[in-house]
């Protein structure tokens, strides 16, 4: 019995030490390094306009109205706490979802960019492909009463190339692009 008590106390001490080390001190150290080395990223990479948070460069958001570039569809309605894909496999449910998204975007199903019609795995993508941005240029230009060439230039200005020149795909920052549109001119009444 004495041996059992001694082993139990040793296990309890080990659990308490490891809980303090790995449950308190290590997370506190990671938090402190994040605050010192990458404060903006640790705070969620928030984007501010005139001191007001308007979004995050890491999380997509819903844009409605013809005068804005629309983000990639989200199965979770851009809610970070319930992020995830639709998990729809090839079949009638996915086909009807794609058709509905194509109609909402005003794009033909057969030639629309994939990111215009399908949600991502997380449902929170902050970027779209240059092809999806190009498919929206005419609509945005018409809604704003701005020359399409000016809108194309804004898209080009907000297109980010592959990381390190070879990782990932070129992408368009939707939040940055829409903020540039807001600075460009108010949408025309119509």
N, C-alpha and C positions, 0 to 999 in steps of 0.2 A: 504493500500500500504506500509506503514511504517513497518508493521508486516511482510509482504512478504520479504522486503529487509533485515530485521533483521534476519529472518530465512535463507535466501539465504547466507548471510555473515557467519552465524554460520556453515552452511553446507560446505561452501568453506573453512573455517578455519579447520574444522574437516578433510576434504579431504586432505588439505596440511599437517597437522600434521601427519595423518596416512600414507600419501605418504612418508614423510621423515622417519618416524619410520619403516614402513614395507617395503618400497621400497629402502631405502638407508642404514639406520643404522643396521637393522636386517641382511640383506645380508652381509654387511661389517663385522659384528660380527661373522657370521657363517664362512666367508672366513678366518678371523683372527684365529679363533679356529682351523680350518682345517690346516692352515699353521703351527700353533704351536704344535698341538697334533698329526697330521697325515699328515705331509708334503708330503711323498711319495704317499699316497693314493689320496690326494687332487690334485696332479699333474698327476694322471692317472696311477699310478703304472707302470711307464715305466721301461723297462729292458734295461740295457746298457751293451755293450761289448766294452772294451777299450775306454770308453767315448762316444761311438756312440749308439744312441737309435736304438734298433733292434726290438722293439715291446712293447707290454703291457701285463702284466700278467692277465689282465681283458678282453682283446679283442682278439678273434681268428684272424688268418691271413691265407692266401692261401700259401700252400706249394706244389710245383710241383716237379716232378722228383721222380724216383724210390728210390733214396737214402735218402729220407726224410719221416718221418711220416706225414701223411696227417691229417688235421683238419676235424671236422665235416662239411658236406656241408653247404653252406650259400646261402640262397635265395637272399641276398642283396650283394653278392660278398664281404662280410666282411666290408662293408661301414657303419661306425657308424652313419652317418647322415641319412641313409635310412634303418635302421635295421628293421627287421620284418620277419615273416615266409612267406611261399608260400600261405597259406590259401587254399590249395588244399584239398578238401574232398575226401572221398573214391570214386574212379571212374577211368576212363581211363587216365585222365591227371596225376593223382598221380601215377598210375601204370607205365606209360611210364617214368615218372621222376625217380622213384625208379629203374626201369630196366636200364636206362641210367647211373645212379650213380653206380649201381652194376657192370656194364661193365667197367666203368672208374676206379673203384677200384679193378677190377679183382676178385670180390667176387661173390659167388652164391647168388641169391636173397633169396632163402629159408632159408639159414643158416647164412647169414651175420648179424652182430650186427646192431640194429636199427639205431644207430647214424652214421653208415657208409652210410646209404641210405636215411635218412631224415634230413632236416634242422631243427634247433631248432626254437623256437618262436621268438628269437631275430636275429638269423643268425650270432651271434657273439661269440659263445661259445669258450673259450680258451682251453677247456679240451675235452678229449674223454674218453670213457669207457675203462677199462682194456681189455675187449673182443675185441674192435676195434683195440687197440694197438697190441694185440696178433695176430690178423689177418694180421697185416702188418709186423711182425717181419721177416719172411722168405724173403719177397721182399726187405726189407731194408738191411738185412744181405747179400743177394746175390749181390745187387747193390754196396755195399761197400766192398765186399770181406772180410767180418768179420764174425767170428763164430757166429751163431745164439744165442748160449748161452750167449755170451757177450752182444748182443743186448737185450735179455730177461732181463738180469741183469740191464741194463740201464732203461728199462721200469719199472722194479720193484723199482729202485731208484727214479723214477719220478712219482710214483703212490702215490697219496694223499688219506688217509683214510677218512672216514666219519667225518664231523666236530663234535666235542665233543663226538665222538664215536657212534652217532646214527642219526645225521642229514645228509640228502643227500645220495649220493652213492659214492663209491670209484671212483677216476678219475685220468687221466694221464695228466700231464702238457705238452702239445705238444711243446710249445716254449722252455721250459727248456730241454726237451728230445732232440729236434733237435739241440739246442746249445751244449749239451753234445756230440751228434754225430759229430758235427763240430770240437769239441776239440779232439775227439777220433782219427779220421783219415780222410783224404780227400777221397772222393769216388773213387773207382777204375775206370780206363778208360775201356770202353767196349762198 
